Amino acid sequence: MLTLHGTNLTNVKERNRALALRLISTGQSVSRANLARSMHLTKTTLGNIVSDLIANDIIREYTHSSSEADSSLGRKPIILDLSPNSPLIAGMLIKRGLLSVILADLKGRIITQEDYRYDSLDTDTLIETLLKLLDKLRKGQSRRVAAIGISSVGPVDTKTQKLTIPANFWGICDLAVPEILSQRTGLPAYIIHDSSAGALAEKIYGSQTRSNNLFYLHIMNGIGAGYIFQGNIYDGDFGQTGELGHTSINFAGPPCSCGNRGCLDLYANVENMNRHIRELRNIYKGPTLLAPNQDSYSWGDIIAAASAMDFLAMAALDEFCGYLAYGVRNAIHLLDICHIIVGYDSPVESTVVEDTLATKLNSGLMPNTRHAVEIVKSSFGGQAPLIGSIAVVTDKIFNGELTLF
């Protein structure tokens, strides 16, 4: 139960209403009795909250017919779930080469989506494309849109709500994307680093979350990380966490565009995986699933081949995870987190990346002082940052910071 101090009855009611909505939205479905028990509220108090949510067409009551226990007594249980007319959240993903806009409900379920692929971008094109995609989606929906969440390539300053200075992003910098979109649409808007968005998606909607502390590792055009501490997203003083790829694993290494030397991103990348494959081809003449006349393979190609135990692909992945383990191990020794969720695009369901990383990582942790680190695949594959664009808004709704009324 939420314990509130120094707040008036209206605030208490709003917080309880937000908590009820969170439990309904993130549960499979709940009854009034279960909700009252979870929130430690009387049936009368809970009834008032539920009535408000129903009156505003945010939730509805349904008759559930699949419970054998209740049907044997001649009763069909009544459950609470989102209304088909409940508000939607607009989610936006800004990444190199792709802009995605979705409309999703409070359960994080994508209702509709539009994508825009590009080779170059400027500030005006970025804003106008996001607005155009959103307008197209809204025209096809009768449900109202409550707010906009933006998951973006970093670094992002969540305190000033700006996209700051992303590397290799066509000179776009210091851009107050939420403020501009809010002015143009009249909707509240919020921005978050894509790695933090992935962590938030796992916290609120993921099936892998079993701890109040988790480390979300994002492999996509670089190495990012998002952190959940004591059940809350950790954004640092300026919201610029997540740049794991720009931590050094070799102080005498080559210079990085960020100003550091020997950054993880310079070692754990697809270009180096391809270099390793080319080198091995000079000495390995055995069979391989990788097309023989190609000089370069995508991340998906290599992971698919490694999943089938291809020697060249496995060797490249082994080296990649070896580098990755150095950076992740540093973070683990600092943060003491033993639950890691890995997100990336993959054409296969295999856990070869997670298994290889776990072997590398656990073999190098300090003995007798730490538990083995559990590494699992994201519930959303490479889509966690996109779902996180919804989660950044629903997190505020479920915490009572943003109201739907």
N, C-alpha and C positions, 0 to 999 in steps of 0.2 A: 504494500500500500504506500502511496505517496504521503510523506509526512511534510506538511507545510507549516511554516512558522511565519508570523507577521503578515499574513495575507488575509483578505476579507473573504466572506462566504462566496462571493461571486468568483473570485480567483480559484477557490477550492473546487467549486463546481466545474469551472472550465478545465482545471487540471484533471479532475476525475473523468470528465467527458472525453478529454484527449486520451487518457489511459484506456478507457473502455473502447474507444475507436481503434487504438493500437492493438488491443487484444483480439478484437473482432477481425481486423484486417490481416493480422499475422497468424491467426489460428485457422484451422481447417473449417471451423464454424463453432459457435459456442451457444450454450443455452443461458438464460437469465440466471439460473441457479449457479452454474459454474462461474459466470462472470462476477456475481455477487461474492462468491467465495474467494475468487482470485484477488478481488479488489478490497476485501474485508469491509464490504458495505452492507447495510440492511437492504432487504428486498424493496422497501419503499424508496430509499435513496437511489438505488440502482434503477428502479422503475422510472423515476423522474428523468434520469439521464438518458435512458433508452427512448423514452417518449420524445425528448427533444431531438434526438438523432433521427427518429422515424418521421417526426413532423417536418423536418427539413429534407426528407427524402435522401438521407445519407446511408441509412441502413433500413432493412426490412426484416420482418419475421417470416419464417418459412416453416412448413410442416415437413419434418424429416421422416421418411418412411422406411429407412434401412436398419433401424435398431430392433433386433429381435427381442431384446429384454423388454422394451417398452411396448412393442406390438403385442407381446404375449399377455400384457395386462390390459389390452384394449385401448392403449393410448399411443399416440404418435407424438414424439418429442417436437417441441417448437425450438427452432434455432434462430440465431441472429447472424445475419450476413450483410454484405454490402448491397445496397439497392442498385438495380440496373441503371438508375438515373443518377447515381452518386457522382460527385465531381471527379474530373480527370486532372492529371498533372502532365504538363508538357516537359519532356526531357530532351536535352540537346547534348550531343557529343561532338567536341571539336578535337580532331586528330589530324595528323599530317596525311593529306590525300583524301580525307573523307570527313564530311559533315553528316550527322544523322539527327533526325528529329522524330520523336515518338510522342504518342499520347498513351498514357497508362493509368490504370485505376490505383486505388490506395493499397492494393495487394501487390503492386509491382508488375501486374500482368499487362503486357503490351497490347493495346487495342489496334493501333495502326502505326505505320512507320514510313518515312520518306528518307532517302539517302541522296547525297550529292558528292560525286567523286571529282577531284580536280588535280591539276598539275602545278598550279601556282595560285596565289591568293593575295588580296590586299584587304585593308580594313573595311572599305565600303562593301566589297563583294562578300566578305564574311558576314557582316550584319544583315545585308539585304537578302542573302541566300537563306540564312536562318529564319528570317521573318517570312520569306516566301514559302518555305517548306511548312512552317507552322500554320500559316494562313490556309494552305491547301488542306492540311489535316483537319483544321477546325471547321472548314466548310462542309466536310463530310460527317460531322458529329453534331447531335442535338444537345449533348451533355456539356455543361459549362466547364471551362478550364479554370482551375483555382490558382495556379502559380507555375513558374518556370524554374526548372533546375538545369544547371549547365555543368557538365563534366568536361574538363579541358586538359589538353597537354599542358605541362607545367614549364616553368614555375608559375604558380597562382598565388596571389596575396588575398587570402580570405578575409582579412581585416578590412582592407580598402576595397575588396571585391573587384579586383582587377586581374586581367591576364598580363603578366609583367613582361619578361623578356625570354620567350621560348627560343631555344637554339634552332637554327635552320628553319625559321617560320616566316620567311619572306619579309622580314623587317617589321612585322606586326609586334607592337610592344605597348606597355602601359595603357591597355585598353579596358575601359570600364564596361565590359559587355553586359552585365546585369542591369546597370543603370540605363544604358541605351535601350535595351529590350523592354525594360519596365516603362520607360517614357513612351515608347512606340505602341505598346500593347495595353498599358494600364494594369498589368499583372505584376505582383511581386516576383522578383527573380533573384537567384542565388547561384554563385559559381564555386566550384570545388576542383581541386587537382584530381585528375582521372584515377590515380592510384588510391587516393583517399576515398573517392567515390566507389571504387571496387570494394574497399574494406567495409564501407557503410552498407553497400548492397548485401554483402555476406552477413553482416551483423543483423540486419532487419529481415531479410528475405531468404538467406541462404540455408541450405539443409545441412551444411557441414559445421555450423557454429555450435560448439559445445563448451565454450569458455568465454568469460568476460574479457579475456585478453587474447588478441589474435594479431597475426602479422599477415597482411595480404601482399603477395609478391606478384607484380604485374610484368609480364614479358611481352613487350610490344614496341618495336622501334626504340629499344632501350630498356633499361631495368628500373622499374619504379616500385615503391612500397607504400602501403597504407597501414595505419596502426589503430587498433581499438584497445584502449586501456580502461579497465574497470567498467566496461560496457559502453564507453563513449569514444567517439572519434577523437584522435589526438592530432591537432593541427599546428602545434607549436605556437610561438609568439606572434608570427605573422602569417600563419597558414601555408608556409612554404616547405612542409615536410614532403617526403616521398621520393626525393632525388637520390635513391640508393645507387643508381648507376654513376653518380658523380662523387662517390666516395672512393678513395684511392686504395688499390691493392698492391701498388708498386710505387714507392716514393721516387724511384729513379726512372720511372717509365716515361713514355712519350707525353708531351703536353696535350691537354684536352681543351676544347673550345670554352669550357667553363672557367679556365684559368688554373685548374689543378693539374697534377701529373699522375699518370698511371691509373686513371679512373676505370672502374669496373666495366663501363660501357665500351671502353676501347679493347677489351679482351673478350667479354661474353657477348658476341654478336654473330649474326649469320655470315658476314663476310669472313670472319676467322674460321667458322665451321667449314665453309667452302674451301678455304686455303688448306685446312687440315685434310680434307677429302682429296684434294689435288695432290698433296704431298704423298699420301698413302697409296694413291693409284700408281705411283712410280715403282712401288715395291710389292704391292698386293695385286695378284693376278687372278684371284678367285672370283666367284660369282657375286654380283651385286644387283640390288633392285633399283639403284640409281641409274638413269639413262646414261649410257657410256659416252655419248658424243656431246654431253652438256658440260659447260665450264662452270655453271652456277646453278644452285638449287635453292628453292625457297625454304623457309622454316617448316612449312607444312610438308614439303617433299621429304625433308630430312627426318622429321618426327614420324611420318608414316612408315618410312623405311626402317627406322630404328625400332618401331613397334613390332616389325616383322623380323627383328634380330639381324638386320643387315649389318655386316661387319663395318663397312665404311661409315655408315650413318651412326652406328653405336659409338664408334671411336670419336667422331666429331661431337656427339652429344656428351660423351664422357668428359672431353676437354672443356666444353662449354659449362657443364655443371661443376667441374672442378674450380673454374674461375668464379662462378656464381657462389659457390660455397664459401669462398673467402669473404666476400662482401656480406653475405647473410650471417655468417658466423660472427663477424664483428658486431652486427646489430643484435644478435642473440645474447652475446656476452654483456652488452650494454643494457638491454631491455629486459632480459630474463623472460622471454616468451617462448613457449615450446609448442605452440600450435600455429602452423603456417598453412595458408591456403594459396595455391598457385593458379593464376589466371592467364590464359593465352589462347589464341586461335589454333585449332587442331582439326585435321580431317578424320581423326580416329579417336576412339574412346579410351585408348590405352593410357596407363599411368606410368609409362616408361620415363617421362621427365621427372615426375615426383619420386619414383623409386630410385633413379640414378642420383638425384640431388640428395635424397635422404641418406644414401650410403656414403656419399662424399662428406656430407655435413656432419653426421653423427660420429664418423670416424675421427674427426678432428676436434671435437669438443673436449673441454677439460674433464678428465676422468674423475669419477667418484664425487663430482660436485654438481652435476646437472643431469636431469632426466633426458631421455632420448627425445628428440624433436619429432613430432608427428607432422608429416607433410601430406596434404590431400589436394585433390584437384578441385577447382572452383565449381560450384553448382551451375555457373553460368558460362563456363568455358572462357572465351575472350570477351564476353558481353557484360561482365560485371561492371565496368565503368559506365556503360550505357544504362543499365538498371540503376546504378548509383546516382545518375542524374535525376531519377525519380526519388530515390531514397533521401537525397539531400533536402528535399521538400517534405516528404512524409515524416522524416525524423523531427522536423520542426513542428509539424502538425501533431504528431504523437507526444511531443514534449510540452505541448501547449503554447509554444512560441508563435505559432501561426494558426489562426482560427478559420474554420470553414463557414462560420456563421456571419 
